[in-house]
Amino acid sequence: MLSRLADSLYWMSRYVERAENVARFIDVNSWLSLDLPTGYHEQWSPLISTTGDDALFAQHYDEPSKRNVTHFLTFDTRNPNSIFSAITAARENARLARQYITLEMWEQINRFYFVIQNGSRFAARGFDPSADFFSEVTTASHLFLGTLYATMSHNEGWHFCRLGRLIERADKTSRILDTKYYLLLPSVAAVGTPYDDIMWAAVLRSTSAFEMYRKRYQQISPDRIVEFLVLDREFPRAIHYCVTSAQESLHTITGSPVGTFANSAEQQMGRVCADLNYIQVREIINRGLHEFLDSVQVRLNLVGDAVHHSFFALQHVPAVPQYQSGRQA
């Protein structure tokens, strides 16, 4: 497969996944504000930290109010990680890979794009995006994923799509888990309070994990939530599941056996998987959840860089938004 084509497929899926995750945690944070106990104030600045765009936000906005943060993360074209920017980039990559993807995939990414365009027009008139809008974004992403699985041959191109989506998902799960707890918890005194339980429930909802977690465990327990979202081998948004599945696609692309490596991407991915295979949740907590998640994010960035250099670096990269863990514009 041409590196240009593989590059477009990889980033098409990665940008769609990014848009869905941003929509999910904006929506959850909106609902969370309704559940806060008396005396607590809703916080929006941690959502900016989730994408690592604090400095960019500060350049264009005076304060992290709900309206400012929502607009920045949803429609602001100056933000390369906004939903609008992500879906615009995904559509452009789909256009570049039009010869390879199916008609159904192309039609769905276009429908997705026009959903965002319509929302942007309403925002330009002063209307804030509603919960229905973010639900529509999530649904559009799921429809695209379903179309990808159902209509595209599960060949090398499909595995590049899967690889990009899973790396992005693992990164976002780590950021949501880190930001929601490490930045939103106001003080040590709040640990074990109803506010603490609400925040942990928000972490689960941000990753669509609440129901699956409650089916396995009956009570909200920080240790179990960390174990579920980081180390679970069956939940599709758990970090361990994502990197293990991404490793499978990476080795399918290269043809090298799992446990060996033919390039730096497989080497970096293998190291991440090996650590997650054997670490226990108590080790994570003792080490420090924030420190552990920060390490995961750095290593996923290294995986993304290695994928670029191993497969895409020899071709011209189209001018699309840059993300801190990935593509160079």
Buried (B, 14 or more C-beta within 10 A) or exposed (E): BEBBBBBBBBBBBBBBBBBBBBBBBBBBBBEBEEBBEEEBEEBBBBBBBBBBBEEBBEEEBEEBEBEBBBBBBBBBEEBBBBBBBBBBBBBBBBBBBEEBBBEBBBEBBEEBBEBBEEBBEBBEEEEEBEEEBBEBBBBBBEBBBEBBEEEBEEEBBBBBBBBBBBBBBBBBBBBBBBBBBBBBBEEEEBEEEEBBBBBBBBBBBBBBBBEBBEEEEEEBBBEBBBBBBBBBEEBBBBBBBBBBBBBBBBBBBBEBEBEEBBBBBBBBBBBBBEBBEEBEBEEBBEEEBBEBBBBBBEBBBBBBBBBBEBBBEEEEBBEBBBBEBBBEE
